Amino acid sequence: MKIGLISQWYPPEGVFIPGNLARELGARGHEVRVLTTFPSYPYGRIFPGWRQRWRHREDDGPVAVRRVPAYPSHDTSAARRALSHLSFGATSAAAGVGWLAGVDVTYVYHPPPTSVAAAALLRALRRTPVVLHVQDLWPESVVQSGMAPTGRGGRALERALGGLMRRTYRLAHTVVAISPTMAERVVARGADPARVRVVWNWTDDALFRPVPATDDARAVLGHRGRCTVMFAGNLGLMQGLDTAIRAAAAVRDRVDLVLVGSGADEDAARRLAAHLGADNVRFVGRRPAEQMAELYAAADWQLVCLRDVPALRAAVPSKLQAALACGAPVIAALGGDGAELVRSTGVGLVCPPEDWQALAARFAQAADLPAASWRDMAHRARRVYRERMSLRVGVDQFEDILTKAAGQGGRT
């Protein structure tokens, strides 16, 4: 099978789903061609050693990769973010007609919705079926992010994005959602329920796995022999970091909170911690991916938190899969499918999102949990990941979805 994979985000960026899928499908004997841009996430600037140019091609193992220029941005400016997405839509569509000529099916990683431009063009010209992998609900996530305009402008943007997504869902042969609630919502927004599938996201199994804790990793976290909760990943506007910091400040004599990563909300989070005098909250910045499994092992708990907005109730943050893959119990301050997964499988503690008092109580509960109960949670976490969310399980499902879509061809 010849597969075209389109994503604005691709390794060496930390958005690993498209890269994992491309390499695994290539290893299984499929011909995979990737269409992406130059790495800039999450910094909003091109990675050192890279230079944007039009005719760039590289090989990623068995996968051929074409990169096209786009405006890099990942800050809090809605205009610059929009320009980044629109520019990739334009350049990928221009290059995609030639680069993806002859593919049997295209896979599109969403968001942003402009990533579908090249696939839509191939669908119109050659009837090439499209598989859309929805990671985030638009327009809700944009409107509720705090970056979108309010009033009449905000309503106009919501209508425009809503119309774009309805057309995109109808264009796709298959829409793949990352949770049951997300599947229900894409159906409510126009997707054919017979063409919607749920595939849980996986993490990078080569990087996130159970390993022994090391003294070096404990030193990075500043571990001082008491309950240590780690938040790893994007310190962004949708994570609700203020809730976590207020909760940690309330139990500063019992729990340490360590934030590993960077992002648009980092400066505000640092200011809040300083204002509250929360000396048990530490920021250690971004760390190489190769070190993360050891950091997970050095902490006692992993924190997964999100803001309380409707769009995020269908989200399952990637840090949840990473924690489970490492066999790390979690404290989940979120709602929707992510919270239900943690609650139903017994892999951690759950509280409502944006409720710092409830989260503080969970921090205290975590500190008091007997060692035997903690070990049981850790074992369940690894088992749940291996059986439901691993790379092998996910790629098996996508291979089936792509094969069926390719078999339909022009009949979609």
N, C-alpha and C positions, 0 to 999 in steps of 0.2 A: 504494500500500500504506500502511496506517495502522499505525504501529509505536509501541509503548510501550517506553520505555527506563528501566530502574530501576537506580539505583546510589546507594549512600550517598555516593560521592565524585564531584564534578563541578566544572568550572571555576567560580570562579577558583582552585580548588585545583590542585595540580600533577599530579594523577592525570588525565592528558589523554585516555586511550583512550575513555572514554564520551563526552566532549565532542566529540572529533574525529569519532567515528562518527556521533553525532547530527547534527552540522552537515553532514557529507558526504552522508549519506542525505537530509537535507532539501534540499541543493543539487541532488540528483538527482531531485527531484520527489516524494519520499515525504513523507507527513504524520507528523511525529515529535513525540511528547509525552514529556517527561522527568519522572520522579518522583525527587526527591532530597531532601537536607536542606541546612542552611545551612553555608557553608564554615567548616571548623575544622582541616583537616589541613594540615601535620603538627603544628601548635602545640598542639592540644587545647583551643583556645578559639576562640570565634566571631571571625571577621575584623573588624577595625575598619570601621565604617560599615554593618555588618549587624545586624539585630535579628530574633530568632526570633519568628515569629507564624504563626498557623494558615493564614490565607487569603493566601498569598503566591504571586503569579504573575509571571513575567517572560518576555521573548522573547529568545532567543539566536540572532540571525539568523533563519533560517526555522523555528526550533525553539521550541516552547512548553514552558516549564519551570515545574513546580510544586514548591515547597520546603515541607517539613513540619518541625516542630521535632523535635529529638533531643538527647539528653544528649551534649555534646562531651567527648571524652577521647582522648588519644593518648600517655599516659604509660606507666609500667611497672606500673601497677596492673591486675591481671587483672579485678578486680571492676568498676572504672570502665570498662574497655574493654568488658566484657560488657554493662554497662548502656547504653553508647553504642549497641552493635549491637542489643540488644533493643528499645531505645526507637525506633530507626529502623524496625525490623521492625513494631512496633505502629502507629506513626503513618502509615507508608507504606501498610500494609494498609488502614487506615481511610480514607485519602484515595484509594487506588488504584481502588476500585470505581467511583467517580464520574469521577475524572480520566482514567482509561484506558478508560472505557466505549467500546465500538465498535472498539477496535484489533484488527487482524488477527493480531498476534503480539506477544509481549513478549520483549525482550532483557533479561537480568539479568547485571550485572557482579558477580562473586564473587571475593573475599570482601567482607563477611562473609556467612555462609549465611542470616542473617536477612533479607537483601535480597530473597530469593525469596518472602517472605510474601505480598506483593501479587500477584505473578504466580501463586502457588499458589491464591490465592483466586479470581482470574479464571479459572484453569484449572478449578476446581471448579464455579463458577457458570455459566461461558459456554463452556467447552471451548476457551479461547484457548490456542494452543500456546506453549510456552516454549523460548527458546534461552538456555542457560546458558553464560556465558563464564568459564571457570575460570582464575584467575590464580595460585591458591595452593592447595595440598592441605591440607584439614582432615580429621581432627583433628591430623595430624602436625605441621604448622607451629605449632599452638598448644601442643601437649604438649612440643615440643622447643624452644620459645622461651625457656624459663627463667622465664616468668611463671606457668605453670600450677601447681597444687598437685601434690605428689608423693604417693606411697603410695596408699591406698585412694581418697582423693578424686580423685587424678589419673587412676586407672584408671576410676573412674565417669564422669569428664568425657570421657575418651577414648571410652568405650562410647556415651555419649549423643550426642556429636558424630559419631561414626562412623555411628550409626543415622540421624541426621538427614541426613548426606550421602548415604547409600545411597538414602533416599527421594527426596532432591532430584534425584539423577542419574536415577532412574527416572521422575520426574515430567516431565523435560525431553524435548521432541521431539528436540532436538539439544544435545549437550554439546560445546563448543568448548574444546580444550586449547591451551596456548601452546607445547607441545613434544611430540615423540614419546613421551618417557618419561612425561610427565604423562598423555597419552592412554592409555598402557598401564595406568597406575595407576588411573585413574577406571574403566576397564573391570574391573579386578580388584576394585574396590569396588562393582560392581553396575550400571554403565552398560552399555547395549546396545552392543556394538562396532559395529553397523551405524549407530548414531546418534552416533558420536563423530568429530569432525573436528579437524585440527590447523591452526591459523592463527597464524603467528608474530606477536608484537606489533610494532607500529610505534612510532615516536616522533613528536613534533610537527614535521612537515616544514618548517613555516614558521619555526620557531625554530632547529632543529638542521640545519645545512647548512654546506658548506665556505665559509669566509670568510678573508680575510687576517688574520694576527696583527697586533695593534696594540700600540704602546708602553704605552697605558693598561692593556690587559689583562695585559701582562707585569708591569706595576707592581703590579696587584692580586695576582698570584700570587707576587710577590717574586722573579721570575726573575732569576738572577744568572749567566747564561751557561753553565750546565751542565745535564745531563740532568734534566728536570723531569717528574715523574709526578703526575698529578692524579686525585684521587678526588672525584667529584661526586655529590651526592644525599643520601639519608637516612643520617645517622650513627646507625644503629639497632643493636639487639641482635643481629641475624642477619648483620650484614655482616662480622664477624671483623676489626674494625679493629685489635685488639691484634696480630694477625699482621702487618698492614701496617706498623704502627709499629715493631715489633721488627725487621722486615726492613729498614726504612729506617734505623734506628739502626745496624744492622750495616754499612751502606755509606754512612755519613754524609759521608764525604769525596768521594763520587762522584755521589750522587743526592739531589735534593730531592723530598720528598713534600708535596703541598699538598692539604688537605682542604677542599672547598667544599660547605657545607651545614650542617645541624644535625640533632639527633635525640636519642633517649633515651640513647645511649651516648657522647655527646660529652664529658661531664664526665669519665667514666672514661678516655676516650682522651687527653684533655688531661693528666690526672694521670700516665698511663703515659709519655707523651712527656717530661714534666718529670722523672719518676723516672729514665728512661734517659739523660737529658741529650741527647736527640735534637733538637739545634738545627736540623736540616735538615727537621724536620716543622713545617709551618705550618697554622694554622686561620684561614680567612678568612671564615667564616660563610656565611649564605645570600646569594645574589646574585639580582637580578631575572632572570627567564627570558630577557629580551631580551639580556642580556649573555653568556649561556652559550656561544653559538657562538664568540664572540671569545676566551673563556677556554679553550675546547677548542683553538682554533688556537694560543694562546700556550704551551700545554704540549706536550711531546714525546710523551707517552704517557698513555693513560687506564687507570686501575686499576679492575678489576672483581673484587670478592672477596666471598665468602660463607663462613659457617661450614660445617663438615663434618657436616651432619646429613642423614639420608636424604631428608627431604621436599624439601630444596633441590636435590637432584640433578636434579629435574624442572623447576627454575626457570631462567628466562632473565632476569636482571635488566634492567630498562628502561634502565639506563645503558649497557648493551652496544649496544642499538640507537641510542642517542643518539650514542655515539662513532663507530659505523660511518657514520651519516648525515652526520657532520661530516668523514668521511674521516680519522679518527684511529686509529692503531694502538693495540692494547690489550695490557695484561698481565692475564691472567685467572688468578686464584687461586681456582679453584672446580672442581667436578666435574660429571659428568652432561652434559646436552645443551648447556649453554652452553660448557663446555670443548671438547666435540667440534666445535661449530660453529667456534670460533676455530681449533682445530687443523686441521680439514679444509679450511678456506677460506684458511688462511695469512694471517690478518689480525692476528696478534699472537703473543705468547709465552704459554705455558701452564705452570702448576705446580699441584700438589695443594693443596686448601684446608687452612688452619690448619697450614701447614708454613712457619714464618718463614724457616728456612734456605734452603729451596728458592726462596721468593719473593725473598730477598736475592740469590740467584744470578741470578734473572731480572732484577732491577733492574740488576745489574752487566752482564749480557748486553745489556740495552737501552742502557746507556750506551756500550757498545763497538760497537754495530751500525753498519755503514757507512751513510752517508747514502743511497746508492743503494738499499740493501735496505729502509731505512725508507720511502723514497718508494714503492717497489713495494707494501709493506704498506698504505700510505695509499690508494693507488689501488684496491687490491683491496677494502679496507674499504668505500669508497663504492660500488663496483660491486655487492658482495654485498648491501648494504642496498637499493639501488635495485631490484635484480632479485628479491629474496626477501621483503623486510620493509617496503617503503614503505607509506605511507598508501593510495595508490591500489591496490596489490596487496591489502592487507588489506580495504579496503572492498569491492572487487570480490568477494572471497570471502564476506564477510558478507552482502552484498546477495543473493547466490545462496542462502545458507543460510536467510536470513529469508524469501525469496520461496517457497522450497520448503516451509518450515514453515507459512507462512500458507496455502499451497495445500492442505495437509492438513487444516487447521482441526480440527474436532471428531473427525476420524478418528484422531488420534494416540493 
